[in-house]
Amino acid sequence: MEIVLALIYGAAVGALAHFTLPRRDTRGVALAPMVGAVAGGGIWTLLTWAGLSTANLWLWLAAVVVPALAVYVLLPVLAWVRDAHDDRERERLRIS
């Protein structure tokens, strides 16, 4: 049941990242919280399958750090990709 804490924390970090990082207009409002929740739940699942228990500090630390890293790395990359795609489409359609 503690996995819910990892999911909630990941979603909260994602929401915070959405509003603190620039280029909000290149992504939907739900993208960052979903990425954070998936990263938090995914690392929690992987580490518990690897044998870590909820009494292990590394499990909790990973559930805090991994979603933050995932969101704060992925969102700027997605914004850059979106901008590059939009520029190519404008050029292809001859829109100034």
N, C-alpha and C positions, 0 to 999 in steps of 0.2 A: 504494500500500500504506500510505502514511502516514495515510490516512483512518481506519484502525483506531485510531490514537492519538486522533483527535478523538472517535471513538465511545466509547472506553474512558474518556477524560477526562469526557465528558458523562455517562456512566453513573455514574462515581465522584462527580461533583458532585451528581447526582440522589440517590444513596444518602446522601450527607452531608446534603443538604437534607431528606430524609425524616426523618432522626433529629434534626435540629437545629430544625426548624420545629414549632410547636405543631399540635395537632389531627390527630395521626397516625391517630386512629380514623376519620377521614372519608375515608381513601384507602387503597388497597392498597399493599403494600410494593414492588411492581414499577412503579408508576405514575411516580414521580419519576425513577428511573434510566432508564426508557424515554423520558421526555420529554427528559432531558438528552442521551441518546444520539442521538435524532432531531434535536435542535437542533444538536448538534455535527457530525453527519454532513451535515445539510442545509446549514449555512453553509459547511462545507468544500467540498461539491459546488458550491454556487452560486459561490463565489469562484474555484474552479479553472476552472469553465466561463467565468467572466468574464476569465480569462487570468492569474490570479495563479499563480505557481509555488511550490513548497515552499521555495524560497530566500527568499521574501518574508515579512517579519516580520508584515505585516498579516494574512496567512492564519493564522498561528499564534496571534496575539493574538485574532483573532475566534473561533477554535476554543476558546479558553479563556474568553472573556468572554460570548459569546452563550449557551452552555448554562447558565452560572450565572445570567444575567439571566432566561432563559426559565423556569427551574425556580423561582427565588426570587420571581418575579412570579406565575407560574401557580398554584402550590400554595396560597397564601393565598386567591386568588380562588376556586379550586375548593372550598376548605373553607367559605368564606362561602356559596357557592351551595348546597353540600350541606346546611349548617345551615338555610338559608332553605327549602329544599325539605322537609327533615324537619319543620320547624315547620308548614309548610302542610299536610303530610300528617297530622300529629298533630291539627291543628285540624279537618281534613276528616273524620277518623275519630273525632273526639271522644275522643281519648286524652289523659289529663292527665299 
